[in-house]
Amino acid sequence: MILPCLYTEYSDERGWGVYTDTALEVDTIVEVSPVIVMSADEKKLLDQTTLYNYIFDWTDDQCCMAMGNVPVYNHSYQSNCEYIQDFEEKVIYIKTMRAIEAGEELFVNYNGDWDDDKKVWFEVK
């Protein structure tokens, strides 16, 4: 499920991103995405590809690839959305953490918690 107000757009600054053409209220589920769960061995292979930047850690040493728009939500330490992993149902939910205006980009914090300020992998050198 993806709310019909969401759309993707490409920018030179951040690449693909997810935006809304309608204002959204806090605690709105904007997307429910099924995932493909992969083994620890498959994760080692994916870590050697560009897909490394688009997969999510799952349980144990597993990872997953989310369907829908989930892989192209951009990162922000002050994100306006949060992703929630449902391991039993094998889905990822995207939920707003504050009101979002029409035309605004939707961000998630790649650390998992919407307000976690630990450096993410592409900023650690």
Residue pairs with C-beta under 8 A, 6 or more apart in sequence:
1 29
1 31
1 32
2 30
2 31
2 33
2 68
2 69
3 20
3 24
3 28
3 30
3 31
5 20
5 21
5 22
5 24
6 18
6 19
6 20
6 30
6 31
6 69
6 106
7 18
7 19
7 20
7 21
8 16
8 17
8 18
8 19
8 69
8 72
9 16
9 17
9 19
10 16
10 17
11 17
14 74
15 72
15 74
16 72
17 72
17 73
17 74
17 105
17 106
18 69
18 72
18 73
18 74
18 105
18 106
19 103
19 104
19 105
19 106
20 30
20 100
20 102
20 103
20 104
20 106
21 102
21 103
22 102
23 99
23 100
23 101
23 102
24 30
24 96
24 99
24 100
25 96
25 99
26 96
26 97
26 98
26 99
27 95
27 96
27 97
28 95
28 96
29 93
29 94
29 95
30 81
30 94
30 95
30 96
30 106
31 68
31 69
31 70
31 92
31 93
31 94
32 91
32 92
32 93
32 94
33 66
33 67
33 68
33 69
33 70
33 91
33 92
33 93
33 94
34 66
34 67
34 68
34 90
34 91
35 56
35 58
35 64
35 65
35 66
35 67
35 90
35 91
35 92
36 64
36 65
36 67
37 58
37 62
37 63
37 64
37 90
38 46
38 55
38 58
38 62
38 63
38 64
38 65
39 61
39 62
40 60
40 61
40 62
42 63
43 55
43 61
43 62
43 63
46 52
46 55
46 63
51 65
53 122
54 65
54 71
54 72
55 63
55 64
55 65
56 63
56 64
56 65
56 66
56 83
56 85
56 92
57 63
58 64
58 85
58 87
59 87
64 90
64 92
65 71
66 92
69 94
70 83
70 92
70 94
73 81
73 83
73 94
73 106
73 107
73 108
74 105
74 107
74 108
75 107
75 108
75 109
75 110
75 120
76 107
76 108
76 109
77 109
77 115
77 116
77 117
78 107
78 115
79 97
79 107
79 108
79 109
79 114
79 115
80 96
80 97
80 98
80 100
80 104
80 106
80 107
81 94
81 95
81 96
81 97
81 100
81 106
81 107
81 108
81 114
82 94
82 95
82 97
82 108
82 109
82 113
82 114
83 92
83 93
83 94
83 95
83 108
83 112
84 92
84 93
84 94
84 95
85 92
86 92
86 93
94 106
94 108
96 106
97 114
100 106
108 114
109 115
109 116
110 120
110 121
111 117
111 118
111 120
